[in-house]
Amino acid sequence: MNLFKKTYWLIYPALIIFFMFLFDQVYQTDTFLLKAIISGVAAFLVSPRKKKIKTETGEKFQITWIFLKQPIELN
């Protein structure tokens, strides 16, 4: 999990590349802008979120993701 804490921001660009490749295989189009917009929206919906949570001990940051069961706390 420590590696995920340090490199969670790399998931978003990797998801864009993955969705562009997937979109290119499923639907053949010449418009790069259309592929980029659809891939960007899909990557945004699936990417991890960083939230600021107020607790009794102060503010903490959490990473939540659709594929994780529990949020990860950042210090």
GUBA-718555 format. One record per residue: residue number from 1; x, y, z of N, C-alpha, C in turn. Coordinates in Angstrom, 1 decimal. Example, Ala and Ser with C-alpha at 12.3 -4.5 7.8 and 13.67 -1.06 7.14 Angstrom:
<recs>
<rec><nr>1</nr><n_u>13.2</n_u><n_v>-5.7</n_v><n_w>7.8</n_w><ca_u>12.3</ca_u><ca_v>-4.5</ca_v><ca_w>7.8</ca_w><c_u>13.2</c_u><c_v>-3.3</c_v><c_w>7.8</c_w></rec>
<rec><nr>2</nr><n_u>12.8</n_u><n_v>-2.2</n_v><n_w>7.1</n_w><ca_u>13.7</ca_u><ca_v>-1.1</ca_v><ca_w>7.1</ca_w><c_u>12.9</c_u><c_v>0.0</c_v><c_w>7.9</c_w></rec>
</recs>
This chain:
<recs>
<rec><nr>1</nr><n_u>0.8</n_u><n_v>-1.2</n_v><n_w>0.0</n_w><ca_u>0.0</ca_u><ca_v>0.0</ca_v><ca_w>0.0</ca_w><c_u>0.9</c_u><c_v>1.3</c_v><c_w>0.0</c_w></rec>
<rec><nr>2</nr><n_u>2.1</n_u><n_v>1.2</n_v><n_w>0.5</n_w><ca_u>2.9</ca_u><ca_v>2.4</ca_v><ca_w>0.5</ca_w><c_u>3.3</c_u><c_v>2.8</c_v><c_w>-0.9</c_w></rec>
<rec><nr>3</nr><n_u>3.4</n_u><n_v>1.9</n_v><n_w>-1.8</n_w><ca_u>3.7</ca_u><ca_v>2.2</ca_v><ca_w>-3.2</ca_w><c_u>2.5</c_u><c_v>2.9</c_v><c_w>-3.8</c_w></rec>
<rec><nr>4</nr><n_u>1.3</n_u><n_v>2.5</n_v><n_w>-3.5</n_w><ca_u>0.1</ca_u><ca_v>3.1</ca_v><ca_w>-4.0</ca_w><c_u>-0.1</c_u><c_v>4.5</c_v><c_w>-3.4</c_w></rec>
<rec><nr>5</nr><n_u>0.3</n_u><n_v>4.7</n_v><n_w>-2.2</n_w><ca_u>0.2</ca_u><ca_v>6.0</ca_v><ca_w>-1.6</ca_w><c_u>1.1</c_u><c_v>7.0</c_v><c_w>-2.3</c_w></rec>
<rec><nr>6</nr><n_u>2.2</n_u><n_v>6.6</n_v><n_w>-2.8</n_w><ca_u>3.1</ca_u><ca_v>7.5</ca_v><ca_w>-3.4</ca_w><c_u>2.8</c_u><c_v>7.7</c_v><c_w>-4.9</c_w></rec>
<rec><nr>7</nr><n_u>2.2</n_u><n_v>6.7</n_v><n_w>-5.6</n_w><ca_u>2.1</ca_u><ca_v>6.7</ca_v><ca_w>-7.0</ca_w><c_u>0.6</c_u><c_v>6.7</c_v><c_w>-7.5</c_w></rec>
<rec><nr>8</nr><n_u>-0.3</n_u><n_v>7.0</n_v><n_w>-6.6</n_w><ca_u>-1.7</ca_u><ca_v>7.0</ca_v><ca_w>-7.0</ca_w><c_u>-2.1</c_u><c_v>8.0</c_v><c_w>-8.2</c_w></rec>
<rec><nr>9</nr><n_u>-1.3</n_u><n_v>9.0</n_v><n_w>-8.3</n_w><ca_u>-1.6</ca_u><ca_v>10.0</ca_v><ca_w>-9.3</ca_w><c_u>-1.2</c_u><c_v>9.5</c_v><c_w>-10.7</c_w></rec>
<rec><nr>10</nr><n_u>-0.4</n_u><n_v>8.4</n_v><n_w>-10.8</n_w><ca_u>0.0</ca_u><ca_v>7.9</ca_v><ca_w>-12.1</ca_w><c_u>-1.2</c_u><c_v>7.0</c_v><c_w>-12.7</c_w></rec>
<rec><nr>11</nr><n_u>-2.2</n_u><n_v>6.7</n_v><n_w>-11.9</n_w><ca_u>-3.3</ca_u><ca_v>5.9</ca_v><ca_w>-12.4</ca_w><c_u>-4.1</c_u><c_v>6.6</c_v><c_w>-13.5</c_w></rec>
<rec><nr>12</nr><n_u>-4.3</n_u><n_v>7.9</n_v><n_w>-13.3</n_w><ca_u>-5.1</ca_u><ca_v>8.7</ca_v><ca_w>-14.2</ca_w><c_u>-4.6</c_u><c_v>8.7</c_v><c_w>-15.6</c_w></rec>
<rec><nr>13</nr><n_u>-3.3</n_u><n_v>9.0</n_v><n_w>-15.8</n_w><ca_u>-2.8</ca_u><ca_v>9.0</ca_v><ca_w>-17.2</ca_w><c_u>-2.7</c_u><c_v>7.5</c_v><c_w>-17.8</c_w></rec>
<rec><nr>14</nr><n_u>-2.5</n_u><n_v>6.6</n_v><n_w>-16.9</n_w><ca_u>-2.4</ca_u><ca_v>5.2</ca_v><ca_w>-17.4</ca_w><c_u>-3.8</c_u><c_v>4.7</c_v><c_w>-17.9</c_w></rec>
<rec><nr>15</nr><n_u>-4.9</n_u><n_v>5.2</n_v><n_w>-17.1</n_w><ca_u>-6.2</ca_u><ca_v>4.9</ca_v><ca_w>-17.5</ca_w><c_u>-6.6</c_u><c_v>5.5</c_v><c_w>-18.8</c_w></rec>
<rec><nr>16</nr><n_u>-6.2</n_u><n_v>6.8</n_v><n_w>-19.1</n_w><ca_u>-6.5</ca_u><ca_v>7.4</ca_v><ca_w>-20.3</ca_w><c_u>-5.9</c_u><c_v>6.6</c_v><c_w>-21.5</c_w></rec>
<rec><nr>17</nr><n_u>-4.6</n_u><n_v>6.2</n_v><n_w>-21.3</n_w><ca_u>-4.0</ca_u><ca_v>5.4</ca_v><ca_w>-22.4</ca_w><c_u>-4.7</c_u><c_v>4.1</c_v><c_w>-22.6</c_w></rec>
<rec><nr>18</nr><n_u>-5.1</n_u><n_v>3.4</n_v><n_w>-21.5</n_w><ca_u>-5.8</ca_u><ca_v>2.2</ca_v><ca_w>-21.6</ca_w><c_u>-7.2</c_u><c_v>2.3</c_v><c_w>-22.3</c_w></rec>
<rec><nr>19</nr><n_u>-7.9</n_u><n_v>3.4</n_v><n_w>-21.9</n_w><ca_u>-9.2</ca_u><ca_v>3.6</ca_v><ca_w>-22.6</ca_w><c_u>-9.1</c_u><c_v>4.0</c_v><c_w>-24.0</c_w></rec>
<rec><nr>20</nr><n_u>-8.0</n_u><n_v>4.8</n_v><n_w>-24.4</n_w><ca_u>-7.8</ca_u><ca_v>5.1</ca_v><ca_w>-25.8</ca_w><c_u>-7.5</c_u><c_v>3.9</c_v><c_w>-26.6</c_w></rec>
<rec><nr>21</nr><n_u>-6.7</n_u><n_v>3.0</n_v><n_w>-26.1</n_w><ca_u>-6.4</ca_u><ca_v>1.7</ca_v><ca_w>-26.8</ca_w><c_u>-7.7</c_u><c_v>0.9</c_v><c_w>-26.9</c_w></rec>
<rec><nr>22</nr><n_u>-8.4</n_u><n_v>0.8</n_v><n_w>-25.8</n_w><ca_u>-9.7</ca_u><ca_v>0.0</ca_v><ca_w>-25.8</ca_w><c_u>-10.7</c_u><c_v>0.6</c_v><c_w>-26.8</c_w></rec>
<rec><nr>23</nr><n_u>-10.8</n_u><n_v>1.9</n_v><n_w>-26.8</n_w><ca_u>-11.8</ca_u><ca_v>2.6</ca_v><ca_w>-27.7</ca_w><c_u>-11.4</c_u><c_v>2.4</c_v><c_w>-29.1</c_w></rec>
<rec><nr>24</nr><n_u>-10.1</n_u><n_v>2.4</n_v><n_w>-29.4</n_w><ca_u>-9.6</ca_u><ca_v>2.2</ca_v><ca_w>-30.7</ca_w><c_u>-9.8</c_u><c_v>0.8</c_v><c_w>-31.2</c_w></rec>
<rec><nr>25</nr><n_u>-9.8</n_u><n_v>-0.2</n_v><n_w>-30.4</n_w><ca_u>-10.0</ca_u><ca_v>-1.5</ca_v><ca_w>-30.8</ca_w><c_u>-11.5</c_u><c_v>-1.8</c_v><c_w>-31.0</c_w></rec>
<rec><nr>26</nr><n_u>-12.4</n_u><n_v>-1.2</n_v><n_w>-30.2</n_w><ca_u>-13.8</ca_u><ca_v>-1.4</ca_v><ca_w>-30.3</ca_w><c_u>-14.5</c_u><c_v>-0.6</c_v><c_w>-31.4</c_w></rec>
<rec><nr>27</nr><n_u>-14.1</n_u><n_v>0.7</n_v><n_w>-31.5</n_w><ca_u>-14.7</ca_u><ca_v>1.6</ca_v><ca_w>-32.5</ca_w><c_u>-13.6</c_u><c_v>2.3</c_v><c_w>-33.3</c_w></rec>
<rec><nr>28</nr><n_u>-13.6</n_u><n_v>2.0</n_v><n_w>-34.5</n_w><ca_u>-12.5</ca_u><ca_v>2.6</ca_v><ca_w>-35.4</ca_w><c_u>-13.0</c_u><c_v>4.0</c_v><c_w>-35.8</c_w></rec>
<rec><nr>29</nr><n_u>-12.2</n_u><n_v>5.0</n_v><n_w>-35.4</n_w><ca_u>-12.5</ca_u><ca_v>6.4</ca_v><ca_w>-35.8</ca_w><c_u>-11.2</c_u><c_v>7.1</c_v><c_w>-36.1</c_w></rec>
<rec><nr>30</nr><n_u>-11.2</n_u><n_v>8.1</n_v><n_w>-36.9</n_w><ca_u>-10.0</ca_u><ca_v>8.9</ca_v><ca_w>-37.2</ca_w><c_u>-9.9</c_u><c_v>10.1</c_v><c_w>-36.4</c_w></rec>
<rec><nr>31</nr><n_u>-11.0</n_u><n_v>10.5</n_v><n_w>-35.7</n_w><ca_u>-11.0</ca_u><ca_v>11.7</ca_v><ca_w>-34.9</ca_w><c_u>-10.3</c_u><c_v>11.4</c_v><c_w>-33.5</c_w></rec>
<rec><nr>32</nr><n_u>-9.0</n_u><n_v>12.0</n_v><n_w>-33.4</n_w><ca_u>-8.3</ca_u><ca_v>11.8</ca_v><ca_w>-32.2</ca_w><c_u>-8.9</c_u><c_v>12.6</c_v><c_w>-31.0</c_w></rec>
<rec><nr>33</nr><n_u>-9.5</n_u><n_v>13.7</n_v><n_w>-31.3</n_w><ca_u>-10.1</ca_u><ca_v>14.5</ca_v><ca_w>-30.3</ca_w><c_u>-11.3</c_u><c_v>13.8</c_v><c_w>-29.6</c_w></rec>
<rec><nr>34</nr><n_u>-12.1</n_u><n_v>13.1</n_v><n_w>-30.4</n_w><ca_u>-13.2</ca_u><ca_v>12.3</ca_v><ca_w>-29.9</ca_w><c_u>-12.7</c_u><c_v>11.2</c_v><c_w>-29.0</c_w></rec>
<rec><nr>35</nr><n_u>-11.7</n_u><n_v>10.5</n_v><n_w>-29.4</n_w><ca_u>-11.1</ca_u><ca_v>9.4</ca_v><ca_w>-28.6</ca_w><c_u>-10.6</c_u><c_v>10.0</c_v><c_w>-27.3</c_w></rec>
<rec><nr>36</nr><n_u>-9.9</n_u><n_v>11.1</n_v><n_w>-27.4</n_w><ca_u>-9.3</ca_u><ca_v>11.7</ca_v><ca_w>-26.2</ca_w><c_u>-10.3</c_u><c_v>12.1</c_v><c_w>-25.2</c_w></rec>
<rec><nr>37</nr><n_u>-11.4</n_u><n_v>12.7</n_v><n_w>-25.7</n_w><ca_u>-12.5</ca_u><ca_v>13.2</ca_v><ca_w>-24.8</ca_w><c_u>-13.2</c_u><c_v>12.0</c_v><c_w>-24.1</c_w></rec>
<rec><nr>38</nr><n_u>-13.6</n_u><n_v>11.0</n_v><n_w>-24.9</n_w><ca_u>-14.2</ca_u><ca_v>9.9</ca_v><ca_w>-24.3</ca_w><c_u>-13.3</c_u><c_v>9.1</c_v><c_w>-23.3</c_w></rec>
<rec><nr>39</nr><n_u>-12.1</n_u><n_v>9.0</n_v><n_w>-23.7</n_w><ca_u>-11.1</ca_u><ca_v>8.3</ca_v><ca_w>-22.8</ca_w><c_u>-10.9</c_u><c_v>9.1</c_v><c_w>-21.5</c_w></rec>
<rec><nr>40</nr><n_u>-10.8</n_u><n_v>10.4</n_v><n_w>-21.6</n_w><ca_u>-10.6</ca_u><ca_v>11.3</ca_v><ca_w>-20.5</ca_w><c_u>-11.7</c_u><c_v>11.2</c_v><c_w>-19.5</c_w></rec>
<rec><nr>41</nr><n_u>-12.9</n_u><n_v>11.2</n_v><n_w>-20.0</n_w><ca_u>-14.1</ca_u><ca_v>11.1</ca_v><ca_w>-19.2</ca_w><c_u>-14.2</c_u><c_v>9.8</c_v><c_w>-18.5</c_w></rec>
<rec><nr>42</nr><n_u>-14.0</n_u><n_v>8.7</n_v><n_w>-19.2</n_w><ca_u>-14.0</ca_u><ca_v>7.4</ca_v><ca_w>-18.6</ca_w><c_u>-12.9</c_u><c_v>7.2</c_v><c_w>-17.6</c_w></rec>
<rec><nr>43</nr><n_u>-11.7</n_u><n_v>7.7</n_v><n_w>-17.8</n_w><ca_u>-10.6</ca_u><ca_v>7.7</ca_v><ca_w>-16.8</ca_w><c_u>-10.9</c_u><c_v>8.5</c_v><c_w>-15.6</c_w></rec>
<rec><nr>44</nr><n_u>-11.6</n_u><n_v>9.6</n_v><n_w>-15.8</n_w><ca_u>-12.0</ca_u><ca_v>10.5</ca_v><ca_w>-14.6</ca_w><c_u>-13.0</c_u><c_v>9.8</c_v><c_w>-13.7</c_w></rec>
<rec><nr>45</nr><n_u>-13.9</n_u><n_v>9.0</n_v><n_w>-14.3</n_w><ca_u>-14.9</ca_u><ca_v>8.3</ca_v><ca_w>-13.6</ca_w><c_u>-14.4</c_u><c_v>7.2</c_v><c_w>-12.8</c_w></rec>
<rec><nr>46</nr><n_u>-13.3</n_u><n_v>6.5</n_v><n_w>-13.3</n_w><ca_u>-12.8</ca_u><ca_v>5.3</ca_v><ca_w>-12.7</ca_w><c_u>-11.6</c_u><c_v>5.6</c_v><c_w>-11.8</c_w></rec>
<rec><nr>47</nr><n_u>-11.0</n_u><n_v>6.8</n_v><n_w>-11.9</n_w><ca_u>-9.7</ca_u><ca_v>7.1</ca_v><ca_w>-11.2</ca_w><c_u>-10.0</c_u><c_v>7.3</c_v><c_w>-9.7</c_w></rec>
<rec><nr>48</nr><n_u>-8.9</n_u><n_v>7.2</n_v><n_w>-8.9</n_w><ca_u>-9.0</ca_u><ca_v>7.4</ca_v><ca_w>-7.4</ca_w><c_u>-9.2</c_u><c_v>8.8</c_v><c_w>-7.1</c_w></rec>
<rec><nr>49</nr><n_u>-9.9</n_u><n_v>9.1</n_v><n_w>-6.0</n_w><ca_u>-10.2</ca_u><ca_v>10.4</ca_v><ca_w>-5.5</ca_w><c_u>-9.4</c_u><c_v>10.7</c_v><c_w>-4.2</c_w></rec>
<rec><nr>50</nr><n_u>-8.9</n_u><n_v>11.9</n_v><n_w>-4.1</n_w><ca_u>-8.3</ca_u><ca_v>12.4</ca_v><ca_w>-2.9</ca_w><c_u>-9.2</c_u><c_v>13.3</c_v><c_w>-2.1</c_w></rec>
<rec><nr>51</nr><n_u>-9.6</n_u><n_v>12.9</n_v><n_w>-0.9</n_w><ca_u>-10.5</ca_u><ca_v>13.7</ca_v><ca_w>-0.1</ca_w><c_u>-9.9</c_u><c_v>14.2</c_v><c_w>1.1</c_w></rec>
<rec><nr>52</nr><n_u>-10.3</n_u><n_v>15.4</n_v><n_w>1.6</n_w><ca_u>-9.9</ca_u><ca_v>16.0</ca_v><ca_w>2.8</ca_w><c_u>-11.0</c_u><c_v>15.8</c_v><c_w>3.8</c_w></rec>
<rec><nr>53</nr><n_u>-10.7</n_u><n_v>15.1</n_v><n_w>4.9</n_w><ca_u>-11.7</ca_u><ca_v>14.7</ca_v><ca_w>5.9</ca_w><c_u>-11.4</c_u><c_v>15.4</c_v><c_w>7.3</c_w></rec>
<rec><nr>54</nr><n_u>-12.3</n_u><n_v>16.0</n_v><n_w>7.9</n_w><ca_u>-12.1</ca_u><ca_v>16.6</ca_v><ca_w>9.2</ca_w><c_u>-12.4</c_u><c_v>15.6</c_v><c_w>10.3</c_w></rec>
<rec><nr>55</nr><n_u>-11.5</n_u><n_v>15.3</n_v><n_w>11.2</n_w><ca_u>-11.7</ca_u><ca_v>14.4</ca_v><ca_w>12.3</ca_w><c_u>-11.4</c_u><c_v>15.2</c_v><c_w>13.6</c_w></rec>
<rec><nr>56</nr><n_u>-11.6</n_u><n_v>14.5</n_v><n_w>14.7</n_w><ca_u>-11.4</ca_u><ca_v>15.2</ca_v><ca_w>16.0</ca_w><c_u>-9.9</c_u><c_v>15.5</c_v><c_w>16.2</c_w></rec>
<rec><nr>57</nr><n_u>-9.0</n_u><n_v>14.8</n_v><n_w>15.6</n_w><ca_u>-7.6</ca_u><ca_v>15.1</ca_v><ca_w>15.7</ca_w><c_u>-7.1</c_u><c_v>16.1</c_v><c_w>14.7</c_w></rec>
<rec><nr>58</nr><n_u>-7.9</n_u><n_v>16.5</n_v><n_w>13.7</n_w><ca_u>-7.5</ca_u><ca_v>17.4</ca_v><ca_w>12.7</ca_w><c_u>-7.9</c_u><c_v>16.9</c_v><c_w>11.3</c_w></rec>
<rec><nr>59</nr><n_u>-7.4</n_u><n_v>17.6</n_v><n_w>10.3</n_w><ca_u>-7.7</ca_u><ca_v>17.2</ca_v><ca_w>9.0</ca_w><c_u>-6.8</c_u><c_v>16.1</c_v><c_w>8.4</c_w></rec>
<rec><nr>60</nr><n_u>-7.4</n_u><n_v>15.2</n_v><n_w>7.7</n_w><ca_u>-6.6</ca_u><ca_v>14.1</ca_v><ca_w>7.1</ca_w><c_u>-7.0</c_u><c_v>14.0</c_v><c_w>5.7</c_w></rec>
<rec><nr>61</nr><n_u>-6.1</n_u><n_v>13.4</n_v><n_w>4.9</n_w><ca_u>-6.4</ca_u><ca_v>13.2</ca_v><ca_w>3.5</ca_w><c_u>-6.6</c_u><c_v>11.7</c_v><c_w>3.3</c_w></rec>
<rec><nr>62</nr><n_u>-7.6</n_u><n_v>11.3</n_v><n_w>2.5</n_w><ca_u>-7.9</ca_u><ca_v>9.9</ca_v><ca_w>2.2</ca_w><c_u>-8.0</c_u><c_v>9.7</c_v><c_w>0.7</c_w></rec>
<rec><nr>63</nr><n_u>-7.5</n_u><n_v>8.5</n_v><n_w>0.3</n_w><ca_u>-7.7</ca_u><ca_v>8.2</ca_v><ca_w>-1.1</ca_w><c_u>-8.7</c_u><c_v>7.1</c_v><c_w>-1.2</c_w></rec>
<rec><nr>64</nr><n_u>-9.8</n_u><n_v>7.4</n_v><n_w>-2.0</n_w><ca_u>-10.9</ca_u><ca_v>6.4</ca_v><ca_w>-2.2</ca_w><c_u>-10.9</c_u><c_v>6.0</c_v><c_w>-3.6</c_w></rec>
<rec><nr>65</nr><n_u>-11.2</n_u><n_v>4.7</n_v><n_w>-3.9</n_w><ca_u>-11.2</ca_u><ca_v>4.2</ca_v><ca_w>-5.2</ca_w><c_u>-12.2</c_u><c_v>3.2</c_v><c_w>-5.3</c_w></rec>
<rec><nr>66</nr><n_u>-12.8</n_u><n_v>3.0</n_v><n_w>-6.5</n_w><ca_u>-13.9</ca_u><ca_v>2.0</ca_v><ca_w>-6.7</ca_w><c_u>-13.4</c_u><c_v>0.6</c_v><c_w>-6.5</c_w></rec>
<rec><nr>67</nr><n_u>-12.1</n_u><n_v>0.4</n_v><n_w>-6.7</n_w><ca_u>-11.5</ca_u><ca_v>-1.0</ca_v><ca_w>-6.6</ca_w><c_u>-11.0</c_u><c_v>-1.3</c_v><c_w>-5.2</c_w></rec>
<rec><nr>68</nr><n_u>-11.0</n_u><n_v>-0.4</n_v><n_w>-4.3</n_w><ca_u>-10.5</ca_u><ca_v>-0.6</ca_v><ca_w>-2.9</ca_w><c_u>-11.7</c_u><c_v>-0.8</c_v><c_w>-2.0</c_w></rec>
<rec><nr>69</nr><n_u>-11.5</n_u><n_v>-1.7</n_v><n_w>-1.0</n_w><ca_u>-12.6</ca_u><ca_v>-1.9</ca_v><ca_w>0.0</ca_w><c_u>-12.6</c_u><c_v>-0.8</c_v><c_w>1.0</c_w></rec>
<rec><nr>70</nr><n_u>-11.4</n_u><n_v>-0.4</n_v><n_w>1.4</n_w><ca_u>-11.3</ca_u><ca_v>0.7</ca_v><ca_w>2.5</ca_w><c_u>-10.5</c_u><c_v>1.8</c_v><c_w>2.0</c_w></rec>
<rec><nr>71</nr><n_u>-10.8</n_u><n_v>3.0</n_v><n_w>2.4</n_w><ca_u>-9.9</ca_u><ca_v>4.2</ca_v><ca_w>2.0</ca_w><c_u>-8.5</c_u><c_v>4.1</c_v><c_w>2.6</c_w></rec>
<rec><nr>72</nr><n_u>-7.6</n_u><n_v>4.7</n_v><n_w>1.9</n_w><ca_u>-6.2</ca_u><ca_v>4.8</ca_v><ca_w>2.4</ca_w><c_u>-6.0</c_u><c_v>6.1</c_v><c_w>2.9</c_w></rec>
<rec><nr>73</nr><n_u>-5.4</n_u><n_v>6.2</n_v><n_w>4.1</n_w><ca_u>-5.1</ca_u><ca_v>7.5</ca_v><ca_w>4.8</ca_w><c_u>-3.7</c_u><c_v>8.0</c_v><c_w>4.4</c_w></rec>
<rec><nr>74</nr><n_u>-3.6</n_u><n_v>9.3</n_v><n_w>4.1</n_w><ca_u>-2.3</ca_u><ca_v>9.9</ca_v><ca_w>3.8</ca_w><c_u>-2.0</c_u><c_v>10.8</c_v><c_w>5.0</c_w></rec>
<rec><nr>75</nr><n_u>-0.7</n_u><n_v>10.8</n_v><n_w>5.4</n_w><ca_u>-0.3</ca_u><ca_v>11.7</ca_v><ca_w>6.5</ca_w><c_u>0.5</c_u><c_v>12.9</c_v><c_w>6.0</c_w></rec>
</recs>
